[in-house]
Amino acid sequence: MTHLRYFIPLVQEAQKRQIKSSFYITPSNKYNCPLKSSATKTLGELSEAYGITLRPVAHLRDAKGVIFTSEESGVKMMAALDGLTKISMTYQTDFTISYHKYIDDVDYVMMPSEFVARYYNLETPKNLYLGITKYDVPLKSSDTCNKYGLNPTAKRVTFMWPKQRDLSKMPIHIIDSLGDLGYQVLIKTRGKDLVESKYRTKYEKAGHRFFSDDSWYPHTTQELIEISDLVINGGSTTIEECVMHNTPLINFDIKPQVRHGISREHRVTHDYLYKYPYCLDLKGLPKDFSTHMLAQMIQSLITNSWEDEFTECRQRHLFDHSNTSEKVLNFLEESVFE
């Protein structure tokens, strides 16, 4: 289900061109498993809306034409498929550790940009530099507020709840100060990163809201970032979404060097995105931290539009368009379907 944000924009563009789409579904046995009842309902609604044929993954061997998969899951099946044009879509920055595992089994890889490929030494002739399809989705603040029952005039901050591994290094108490400054905090978690009941009870009582992956398309994280004045991040790839949605952030650099027993070459991915004035990058909060100090930090971030800085960042490191799916289908029509 995680990958719907990438797939649906392609399906929509294909539908405009009378190209039919099929989804080949396999269980993940995780919180985002497409065979859960809630996921099945969502897939059924999307199938009806966009004419998607839903098939079990066992039928994948009969697939024809072009097949898109994610590097996070599904790409392992590509090696056994013949007679197809196989395209892997990168997921966040997983390509930094997985690219070389699947590059021989696909025809193309959708990289975010040429800069990114060069930065991580992943330049190959198979790369397509057309952007990321999940940013094709148009988001309206009024629609999102109605969807989640949020006050459209409220001041909001999206707080990216850290993994349990990093929780002790994240200054969670900043939420209290944000509340004192009149902000409603939208606390974004993931299904696999459970929040202790003591935190949930405390912050919900204070008027803040918790969100998991309430919506797969449009994805909840993008929706919340779009309607927020500010994001509080903990070194996650959410920085990319902040840049693409023009939302300033305070980042706490809490990612460990060693994860899952492996020392990471790139402790923080997309580190170049933090080096702009729309981001206040911190190791932590000072001992004399106060709500007044936070107010000063926030003021400097939200009183500037940073539009030029966001645009420069996108153009230098990512991409600055909202029609990736159109570009992908144009490429396929010119290079594959001809």
Salt bridges, closest charged atoms under 4 A:
GLU13 OE1 - LYS16 NZ 3.60
GLU13 OE2 - ARG17 NH2 2.80
GLU45 OE2 - LYS41 NZ 2.63
GLU72 OE1 - HIS3 NE2 3.40
ASP166 OD2 - ARG165 NH2 2.77
ASP166 OD1 - LYS169 NZ 3.77
ASP176 OD2 - LYS202 NZ 3.25
ASP193 OD2 - ARG190 NE 2.79
GLU204 OE2 - ARG200 NH1 3.91
ASP213 OD1 - LYS188 NZ 3.18
ASP213 OD1 - HIS219 NE2 2.93
GLU223 OE2 - LYS147 NZ 2.81
GLU226 OE1 - HIS245 ND1 2.88
GLU240 OE1 - HIS270 NE2 2.95
GLU241 OE2 - LYS134 NZ 3.12
ASP253 OD1 - ARG267 NH1 2.83
ASP253 OD2 - LYS283 NZ 2.69
GLU265 OE2 - HIS266 NE2 3.82
GLU312 OE2 - ARG316 NH1 3.72
ASP320 OD1 - ARG314 NE 2.67
GLU333 OE1 - ARG17 NH1 2.95
